[in-house]
Amino acid sequence: MAREIDIRSKPPLSEATFFILLSLAPESRHGYAIMKDTRRLSAGRVLLSTGTLYGALKRLLELGWIERVDDTKNNGNRERKAYALTRRGRRVLDAELDRLRGLVAVARTRTAPERA
């Protein structure tokens, strides 16, 4: 099991990691579905190769941010590896969302037209 960390002390997530976690937020998915969803969510900015995706998934498993789960949507086809967010992964994603909201709030105050 991964050791406990202070999530707030982690550096910002890479864009690929952010979108992988975001893809898993509503439900578990297998690798190809994560690749497709990440591309859709990022409006095509994040294009994960198979090697990049599975390297990232391995790292996220080691960190305890995701876990392997049974693929219940498999419909009797060949076995696929499916992944889901863990509680820790959800906390990491929530912390990153809070960080991004804070950045946007600061940017809005700086770029908003001055009120007379």
C-alpha positions in Angstrom: 0.0 0.0 0.0 1.2 3.5 -0.8 2.3 5.6 2.1 0.1 8.4 3.2 1.0 11.8 1.8 -0.1 15.4 2.3 -2.0 16.0 -0.9 -1.7 19.7 -0.7 2.1 19.4 -0.7 2.1 17.6 -4.1 3.1 19.7 -7.2 0.5 20.4 -9.8 -0.6 17.4 -11.8 0.6 17.0 -15.3 -2.2 17.6 -17.9 -2.2 13.9 -18.8 -2.5 12.8 -15.2 -5.2 15.3 -14.5 -7.3 14.1 -17.5 -6.7 10.4 -16.6 -8.0 11.0 -13.1 -10.9 13.1 -14.4 -11.8 10.4 -16.9 -12.1 7.9 -14.0 -14.1 10.3 -11.8 -17.6 9.2 -12.8 -16.9 5.5 -13.3 -14.3 2.8 -13.8 -12.9 2.4 -17.4 -10.5 0.2 -19.3 -7.4 1.6 -21.0 -8.8 2.3 -24.4 -11.9 4.0 -22.9 -9.5 6.2 -20.8 -7.6 7.1 -24.0 -10.7 8.1 -25.8 -12.3 10.0 -22.9 -9.0 11.9 -22.2 -8.8 13.0 -25.8 -12.5 14.1 -25.7 -12.2 15.9 -22.3 -9.1 17.8 -23.4 -10.6 18.8 -26.8 -7.8 16.8 -28.5 -4.9 18.4 -26.6 -4.0 15.3 -24.7 -3.4 12.3 -27.0 -2.1 9.4 -25.1 -0.2 6.6 -26.8 -0.7 3.1 -25.4 2.8 3.1 -23.8 2.3 6.5 -22.2 -1.1 5.6 -20.8 0.0 2.3 -19.3 3.1 3.9 -17.9 0.9 6.5 -16.2 -1.5 3.9 -15.0 1.3 1.9 -13.4 2.5 5.0 -11.6 -1.0 5.9 -10.4 -1.5 2.3 -9.2 1.8 2.6 -7.2 0.7 5.9 -5.7 -2.6 4.4 -4.7 -4.6 6.9 -6.6 -6.3 4.3 -8.8 -7.0 0.6 -8.4 -7.7 -2.4 -10.7 -11.4 -3.5 -10.7 -13.4 -6.1 -12.5 -14.7 -4.9 -15.9 -18.4 -5.4 -15.4 -19.2 -3.9 -18.8 -17.2 -6.5 -20.7 -20.3 -8.4 -22.0 -18.5 -11.7 -22.1 -15.7 -10.5 -24.4 -12.0 -11.0 -23.6 -10.9 -9.9 -20.2 -9.9 -6.2 -20.0 -8.1 -4.4 -17.2 -10.4 -1.7 -15.8 -9.3 1.0 -13.4 -11.2 3.2 -10.8 -10.3 6.1 -8.6 -9.5 5.3 -5.0 -10.5 7.6 -2.1 -6.9 8.9 -2.2 -7.2 9.5 -6.0 -10.4 11.4 -5.5 -8.8 13.6 -2.8 -5.9 14.3 -5.2 -8.3 15.2 -8.0 -10.3 17.4 -5.7 -7.2 19.1 -4.4 -6.1 19.8 -8.0 -9.5 21.2 -8.9 -9.3 23.5 -5.8 -5.9 24.7 -6.9 -7.1 25.4 -10.5 -10.1 27.2 -9.2 -7.9 29.4 -7.1 -5.7 30.2 -10.1 -8.7 31.1 -12.1 -10.1 33.3 -9.3 -6.8 35.3 -9.1 -6.6 35.6 -12.9 -10.2 37.0 -13.0 -9.4 39.6 -10.4 -6.3 40.7 -12.4 -7.9 40.7 -15.8 -11.4 42.0 -15.0 -12.1 45.5 -16.2 -11.9 48.0 -13.4 -15.2 49.1 -12.1 -15.9 52.8 -11.9 
